[in-house]
Amino acid sequence: MTDTLLATDVSALDAADPLAAFRDRFHLREGLIYLDGNSLGALPKATGDRLTEVIGSEWGEGLITSWLGAEWSTAPRRIGDKIGRLIGANPGEIVATDSTSVNIFKALTAALSLRRERTLILSEATNFPTDVYMMQGIEAFSGGRVKAVTVAPDAIVDALTEDVAVLLLTQVHYKSGRVRDMAAITQAAHEVGALVVWDLSHSAGAIPVDLNGANADFAIGCGYKFLNGGPGAPAYLFAAARHHAATPVLSGWFGHARPFEFEEDYDPAAGIERFQCGTPPVLGLSALEVGVDLMLEADMAEIRRKSLALGDLFIELMRPLCDTYGFELVSAQGHAERGSQVGYAHRQGYQIVQALKEFDVIADFRAPDILRFGLTPLYLRYRDIVETVERLEKVCATRAWDKPQYHLRAAVT
C-alpha cells in the first residue's frame, strides 16, 4: 500500500467515524498524539467548568450546606450507579470511593469474611504490583494464617483448589493487554467454592464488561484511565447484591448505617454503602462524574469496534519496524484476547518512549522492556496511528533514542 493510498484510506475512516465528534470534547494540544490514555485519560473540556462550579458555588457559597444541597453526600452511590451502566452492574452494586489499592483490600477482606474456613488468596505472578502487594499485606497482617499465592498466568484455573478463598485477577493485563474470559474463570472458581475479585482498571470504558452476566462476585477499578476522571481520581468497588452481608474490615464512618448519629459501635449499612470508608473526596468525585457522563454518551459497541480497528492498523503498520528494528509484539492479534492497547518489547524501550516525546507522541513504558500504546477511541484518530508509526520509524532510523538524557531512568516511567 502506497503512502498516498494509505493517507486516503485513513482520511476516509476518520471522516466516517461515528465517534469523531467526541475528540472536540477533550482538551488536546494541536499536533500532539496522545497514546497514554490507558494510564491517564485526557482532560474533558467540561471538567474545568464543573470544578469551577463546585469550588466557587457549592463550596465557596454553599459551604457545609452543600453536603445535602449539592448532593455531595450521595455522590459515591450516584456515580457508582453510573459506572455500573458501563460494566453490567445493577443500581446499588457499585460505590465510587477511595483508591484502587484500598478497594482491593476491602474486596479481598470482604471475600475472606465469606470464606473464613479457607486460607489462600490466589493471583497470577505478572499481575499489576499493587494487587499482589495488597495480598501480601493481608498475609502479613494475618500472621501467616492467610497465604498469598501467585502462579504463572496460564496456570490459574489449575491452581483453583478448595483451599482458595478468593482469586484476584485483572481482566485486561496492564502490560500485554491480554483479555481474560471473565465468565469462564468465574465459573471455574465457583466450581471449587472460591470467590473472585476482578480488577477492571484497563476494562471499564475500554471494552464491553458484563459483571452480572458473568456472575461476578467483586470488582474494583480506577477512575483516571479510560473514564477520564483526572490524576488520582477516586476508584470504585462492585459487590454483587448477594454479597452485601460481607463484613467490612475498613469500618469507617461513611460505611455506617447511620453515620450522623455518631454512635459508639459500628453498624454497617445494609447495602453497597457499607463498602465506603472515609469522607467522600468531593472535588475528585466531581471531576470523575464528568468523565463518566461523557463515556455514557458513547456507544460501547462502537468504542470496541474502533479500538480493535485502531489496533489492527497499528499492528499492520508496525510489521516493517519489527523486521528492521527488532520490535516484538506482545499483545494478542486476536480480537477476543486484545484489550484497548498494543504493546511491543524492545531492548531500548524506555529510551524510545522518551525520544518519541520529541516528535510529539506520548506513549508509556513498563519495565523491563515494554512500550505501551493506549488506544482511546473517543479522541484518537486513524491518522494518528499512521503518524505515530512514521514518527517512531524516524526515532529508530536517526537513533534519536540514543541521546544521553534518555539513558537516565526517571522516577516516573
C-alpha positions in Angstrom: 0.0 0.0 0.0 1.5 3.3 -1.0 1.7 6.2 1.4 -0.8 8.2 -0.7 -3.3 5.4 -0.8 -2.9 4.8 3.0 -3.4 8.5 3.7 -6.6 8.4 1.6 -7.9 5.3 3.4 -7.4 6.7 6.9 -8.9 10.0 5.9 -12.0 8.1 4.8 -12.0 6.2 8.0 -11.8 9.4 10.1 -14.5 11.1 8.0 -16.9 8.1 8.5 -16.1 7.6 12.2 -19.3 7.9 14.3 -17.2 8.8 17.4 -15.2 11.6 15.7 -17.2 14.4 17.3 -16.1 13.3 20.8 -12.5 14.4 20.1 -13.6 18.1 20.4 -14.9 17.4 23.9 -11.3 16.9 25.2 -8.5 19.3 25.7 -5.8 18.1 23.4 -3.0 20.3 22.0 -2.8 20.5 18.2 -0.1 18.3 16.9 0.2 16.0 19.9 -0.6 12.3 19.5 -1.7 11.0 22.9 -1.3 7.3 23.3 -1.3 7.1 27.1 -5.0 7.3 27.9 -4.7 3.8 29.3 -2.6 5.3 32.1 -4.1 8.8 32.4 -7.1 9.8 30.3 -7.2 13.2 28.6 -9.0 16.1 30.2 -12.7 16.6 29.2 -13.3 20.3 28.5 -16.4 20.2 30.7 -14.3 19.3 33.7 -12.9 22.7 34.3 -16.4 24.3 34.3 -17.7 21.7 36.6 -14.9 22.1 39.1 -15.3 25.9 39.0 -18.9 25.4 39.9 -18.1 23.1 42.7 -15.4 25.3 44.1 -17.0 28.7 43.6 -20.6 28.0 44.2 -21.1 24.7 46.1 -18.0 25.1 48.3 -17.5 28.8 48.2 -21.1 29.9 48.7 -22.9 26.8 49.9 -20.1 25.7 52.3 -21.2 22.8 54.5 -24.8 23.0 53.4 -23.7 21.5 50.1 -23.4 18.1 51.6 -27.1 18.0 51.2 -28.0 20.9 48.9 -25.4 19.9 46.2 -25.8 16.2 47.0 -22.2 15.7 47.9 -23.0 13.0 50.5 -24.7 10.8 47.9 -22.2 11.3 45.1 -20.4 7.9 45.7 -23.6 6.0 45.2 -24.8 8.2 42.3 -21.6 7.9 40.4 -21.2 4.3 41.2 -24.6 3.6 39.6 -23.5 5.5 36.5 -20.3 3.4 36.3 -22.5 0.3 36.8 -24.2 1.1 33.5 -20.8 0.8 31.7 -19.8 -2.5 33.3 -23.0 -4.5 33.7 -23.9 -3.9 37.3 -27.3 -3.2 38.8 -28.1 0.0 40.7 -26.9 -0.3 44.3 -23.9 -2.6 43.5 -21.1 -0.1 42.9 -19.8 2.8 45.0 -17.2 5.3 43.8 -14.8 5.7 46.7 -11.2 5.6 47.9 -8.3 4.4 45.7 -7.8 1.2 43.7 -5.4 -0.2 46.3 -7.7 0.5 49.2 -10.7 -1.0 47.3 -8.6 -4.2 46.6 -8.0 -4.5 50.3 -11.7 -4.1 51.0 -12.9 -6.5 48.4 -10.3 -9.2 49.3 -11.1 -9.0 53.0 -14.9 -9.0 52.3 -14.4 -12.2 50.3 -12.3 -13.7 53.1 -15.1 -12.9 55.6 -17.4 -15.0 53.4 -14.9 -17.9 53.2 -13.5 -18.0 56.7 -12.6 -21.7 56.6 -10.2 -21.1 53.7 -6.7 -19.9 53.7 -5.4 -18.9 50.2 -5.6 -15.7 48.1 -4.6 -16.6 44.6 -3.4 -14.4 41.7 -1.1 -14.5 38.7 2.6 -13.8 39.0 2.6 -10.9 36.5 -0.4 -9.1 37.9 -0.2 -5.3 38.5 2.1 -5.0 41.6 -0.4 -3.1 43.8 -2.8 -6.1 43.6 -0.2 -8.5 44.8 1.2 -6.1 47.4 -2.3 -5.9 49.0 -2.4 -9.7 49.1 1.0 -9.8 50.7 -0.1 -7.1 53.3 -3.1 -9.2 54.3 -0.9 -12.3 54.7 1.5 -10.3 56.9 -1.4 -8.9 59.0 -3.0 -12.3 59.4 0.2 -13.6 60.9 0.5 -16.1 58.1 -2.9 -17.7 58.6 -3.9 -16.4 55.2 -1.4 -17.1 52.4 -0.8 -15.0 49.3 0.0 -17.3 46.3 0.8 -16.4 42.7 1.2 -18.8 39.8 2.0 -18.5 36.1 -0.7 -16.7 34.1 -1.7 -19.9 32.3 -1.8 -21.9 35.5 -4.7 -20.0 37.2 -7.5 -22.4 36.5 -5.4 -25.5 37.5 -4.4 -23.7 40.8 -8.1 -23.3 41.8 -8.5 -25.7 44.7 -10.8 -26.0 47.7 -8.2 -24.2 49.8 -8.6 -21.0 47.7 -10.8 -18.4 49.4 -10.5 -15.7 46.7 -9.0 -15.3 43.3 -7.7 -11.7 42.4 -7.3 -11.3 38.7 -7.0 -8.4 36.2 -9.4 -8.8 33.3 -7.1 -6.8 30.9 -3.4 -7.2 31.7 -1.7 -3.9 32.1 1.4 -4.8 30.0 0.2 -7.1 27.3 -3.4 -6.1 27.1 -4.4 -9.7 27.2 -8.2 -10.1 27.9 -9.3 -12.8 30.3 -12.6 -14.7 29.9 -14.4 -13.3 32.9 -17.4 -15.7 32.8 -15.4 -18.8 32.3 -12.9 -18.1 35.0 -15.5 -17.0 37.5 -17.4 -20.2 36.8 -14.2 -22.3 37.4 -13.6 -20.5 40.7 -17.2 -21.0 41.8 -17.0 -24.7 41.0 -14.4 -25.1 43.8 -16.2 -22.7 46.1 -13.9 -19.8 45.6 -14.9 -16.1 45.1 -13.3 -13.8 42.5 -12.2 -10.1 42.7 -11.8 -8.7 39.2 -9.6 -5.7 38.6 -11.2 -3.7 35.8 -8.7 -0.8 35.7 -8.0 -1.4 32.0 -11.5 -2.6 31.2 -14.1 0.0 32.2 -14.7 2.4 29.3 -12.4 0.3 27.1 -14.1 -3.0 26.4 -17.7 -4.3 27.0 -18.0 -5.7 30.5 -21.0 -7.6 32.0 -20.3 -8.2 35.6 -23.7 -9.7 36.4 -23.8 -11.6 33.2 -20.5 -13.3 34.3 -21.9 -13.9 37.8 -19.0 -11.8 39.2 -18.6 -11.5 43.0 -16.5 -8.4 43.5 -14.7 -6.0 41.2 -12.6 -2.8 41.5 -11.2 -0.3 39.2 -9.6 3.2 38.9 -11.3 6.3 37.6 -8.4 8.0 35.9 -7.7 5.9 32.8 -10.5 5.3 30.2 -13.1 7.0 32.5 -11.1 10.3 32.2 -11.6 11.3 35.9 -8.2 13.0 36.3 -4.9 12.2 38.1 -5.6 10.2 41.2 -9.3 10.2 40.6 -11.4 8.1 43.0 -11.8 4.4 42.2 -14.9 2.2 42.5 -15.9 -1.1 44.1 -18.5 -3.5 42.9 -20.1 -6.1 45.2 -22.8 -8.3 43.9 -26.0 -7.8 45.9 -25.8 -11.4 47.2 -22.5 -10.4 49.0 -23.7 -7.3 50.8 -23.7 -9.2 54.1 -19.9 -9.4 53.9 -18.1 -8.0 56.9 -16.2 -4.7 56.1 -12.8 -4.7 57.6 -12.2 -1.0 57.0 -15.2 0.1 59.0 -15.2 3.8 58.5 -17.9 6.2 59.4 -19.3 6.7 55.9 -19.9 2.9 55.8 -22.1 3.1 59.0 -25.8 2.6 58.7 -26.4 6.0 60.4 -23.2 8.0 60.1 -24.6 11.2 61.5 -25.9 9.5 64.6 -22.3 9.3 65.8 -22.9 6.0 67.6 -20.1 4.4 69.6 -20.3 1.0 67.9 -20.0 0.2 64.2 -23.2 -0.9 62.5 -22.6 -1.5 58.8 -25.0 0.0 56.2 -27.3 -2.6 54.7 -26.2 -2.3 51.1 -23.2 -1.2 48.9 -22.7 1.9 51.2 -21.1 -0.4 53.8 -18.1 -0.5 51.4 -17.4 3.2 51.9 -14.9 4.2 54.5 -13.9 7.8 55.0 -15.5 11.1 53.9 -16.1 11.3 50.1 -13.5 13.3 48.1 -15.9 15.8 46.6 -13.6 17.5 44.1 -12.2 14.2 42.8 -15.7 12.7 42.5 -17.0 15.8 40.7 -14.3 15.5 38.0 -14.8 11.8 37.7 -18.5 12.2 37.2 -17.8 14.4 34.2 -15.7 11.7 32.6 -18.2 9.0 33.3 -21.1 11.1 31.9 -19.1 11.7 28.8 -18.4 8.0 28.4 -22.1 7.2 28.8 -23.0 9.3 25.8 -21.0 6.9 23.6 -21.9 3.5 22.2 -19.7 1.0 23.9 -20.0 -1.4 21.0 -18.8 1.3 18.7 -15.9 2.1 21.1 -14.8 -1.5 21.0 -15.1 -1.8 17.2 -13.0 1.3 16.7 -10.5 0.2 19.3 -9.9 -3.1 17.5 -9.7 -1.4 14.2 -7.1 1.1 15.5 -5.1 -1.8 17.0 -5.3 -3.8 13.7 -3.9 -0.8 11.8 -1.1 -0.2 14.3 0.0 -3.9 14.2 -0.1 -3.9 10.4 2.0 -0.7 10.1 4.5 -1.9 12.7 5.4 -5.1 10.8 8.3 -3.5 8.8 9.6 -1.9 12.0 9.6 -5.3 13.8 11.6 -6.7 10.9 14.0 -3.8 10.7 14.4 -2.5 14.3 13.6 -5.6 16.4 10.3 -4.7 17.9 8.4 -7.7 19.2 4.6 -7.7 19.5 3.5 -8.8 23.0 -0.2 -8.2 22.5 -2.6 -10.7 21.0 -3.6 -10.2 17.4 -6.9 -12.0 18.0 -9.7 -9.6 18.9 -11.2 -11.7 21.7 -7.9 -11.6 23.6 -6.7 -8.0 23.0 -7.8 -5.0 25.1 -7.6 -1.4 24.1 -3.8 -1.1 23.8 -0.9 -2.6 21.8 2.4 -3.5 23.4 5.8 -4.1 22.0 9.0 -5.4 23.6 12.3 -3.7 22.7 15.7 -3.6 24.5 15.7 0.2 24.2 12.0 0.5 25.0 12.5 3.1 27.7 14.7 5.4 25.6 12.5 5.1 22.6 9.4 6.2 24.6 11.3 9.2 25.9 12.6 10.1 22.4 9.1 9.9 21.0 8.1 12.9 23.1 10.5 15.0 20.9 8.2 14.0 18.0 5.0 14.9 19.9 4.0 11.4 20.6 3.2 10.3 24.2 3.2 6.6 24.9 4.5 4.9 28.0 6.9 2.3 29.2 6.6 -0.6 31.6 9.7 -2.5 32.9 11.6 -4.3 31.8 11.2 -3.6 28.1 7.5 -2.9 27.1 6.4 0.1 25.1 2.6 0.5 25.6 0.4 2.4 23.1 -3.1 3.1 24.5 -6.0 3.2 22.1 -8.7 5.6 23.3 -11.4 5.7 20.6 -13.1 8.9 21.9 -10.2 11.1 20.9 -7.8 9.1 18.9 -8.0 9.2 15.1 -6.9 6.7 12.5 -4.4 9.2 11.0 -2.8 9.4 14.5 -1.9 5.8 14.2 -0.2 6.3 10.8 1.7 9.4 12.0 2.8 7.6 15.2 4.4 4.8 13.3 6.0 7.3 10.9 7.5 9.2 13.8 8.6 6.0 15.6 10.5 5.0 12.5 12.3 8.3 12.5 13.2 7.8 16.1 14.8 4.5 15.2 16.3 5.5 11.9 18.0 8.5 13.4 18.8 6.8 16.7 17.2 9.7 18.4 16.7 7.4 21.4 20.4 7.2 22.0 20.8 10.7 23.5 22.5 10.6 26.9 19.5 12.1 28.8 17.3 9.2 27.6 19.6 6.7 29.3 18.8 8.2 32.7 15.7 6.5 34.1 13.2 8.9 35.6 11.3 8.3 38.8 8.0 8.0 36.9 8.1 6.0 33.7 
